[in-house]
């Protein structure tokens, strides 16, 4: 922490705004201005944050502060273990009292909650707020709102094509490279019975003294929080993030396309990039990620389906969910179109379940703070959707347990894509499947005591039981959806006795998990 001499502009840098070219620094005067960074306990406790997630944010923040100091900027840094600031607002107010700035400067926060805190703070201290746009993103909030208009449904595919054209990515003139926008039909396969084979390991980032100090702090201050930190291996500086990007493009991107949806027990990373945390902290710019991917394709090092599939996630999906978040908040947090009210099962916090796919995905999550998008959507998310878990409870779990979780990206993925709680604003249908899908896309079923082909009886797979019960319970809604016609026809092939047996077994599952959840909470 530097001296408390007065300053002209007090520049607030939030924990997910660690980019040196931020608009916050556009007119920074090293003689008159100061940067303020605050480690607040609430940022790890407003949800029950995984210790690796907390460690990542704090380690990246301290490294970024060190970089700013090296650039000659005056930095006021309030450490959690020294200031004990309970909230960001408390830290900001204490610093503003000491520094007596003329103006507060901040880039627009990524989360609604933090934005509200910022407004509360500047009103309380009676200082003007210079709120600046976040140039990290390729589509501004206003630009997305203009694209979306008043539409009640917003399909990512159309937004993605719009972004490809606007930014001239993977384009030949006004047409997509290869004559197609989408290569999903050749992507998204399982590994097959032989398994994934050799998969290159991600680079190793050994903790330096700053990161080791943070790991000790988290062990001491957040003992009761979930998750392990002894496997911590995330980039915490821009230099490390650039290494992670280069290694992904050269080693794993070439096979990313066909296997991006594949799951295999004991293979937590597969061909995935592991770049989302660095992107969400803004250690990486999405433009350089997209450019590196396209350059690898143009140079013949990466197949077009792999390059397109990955660019779709960064240029398309990532920008799309941010646009939806800011268009729909704050009411989006309360969406619950299917009236799901069940509590989150207790095993989400400890992985103690007989369902092999969930045990593997949750165990990996607690061990590493990471699971790839299909594990989130079609394992942990699917089970919660079929069971009827309150989507806000699931949202809080996702926000807590993944190192890359920030609300603007996680909330729409949960409420809209995973749980269909927004009633179809994002997704054209609920993403529901039986245990057969998991059997096809992974090897988890081979070691499980449940049979994905059975919906009733002692060996019935809970996914399969709950899948048919989901279709039955929401039949009136789902029959109006043209994309659910085939699934509803399959339901109609089950006679009344079979549907009654499924309903009874599903209700028993809901009661059992509700009881376990209450015991865990108690």
Secondary structure, DSSP 4 states (H G I P E B T S, - for coil): -------SEEEE--TT---TT-GGGTT--TTT-EEEEE--THHHHTTT--HHHHHHHHHHHHHHHHHHHHTT--EEEE-HHHH--SSHHHHHHHHHHHH--SEEEEEPPSSHHHHHHHHHHHHHHT-EEEEE--TTSSS-HHHHHHHHTT-S---HHHHHHHHHHHHT-SEETTEEGGG-S--TTTS-----TT-----PPPPP----HHHHHHHHHHHHH-TTSSS--TT-----SHHHHHHHHHHIIIIIGGGHHHHTT---TT-SSTT----HHHHHHTSS-HHHHHHHHHHHHHTTSS-HHHHHHHHIIIIIIIHHHHHHHHHHTTGGGG--TT---BPPPGGGGT---S-HHHHHHHHHHHHHS---HHHIIIIIHHHHHHHTB-HHHHHHHHHHH-TT--HHHHHHIIIIIIS-TTSSSS-SS-----HHHHHHH-SGGGG-SSBTT-SSSTTB-HHHHHHHHHHHHTHHHHTT-GGGHHHHHHHHTS-HHHHHHHHHHHHHHHHHHHHHHHHHH-
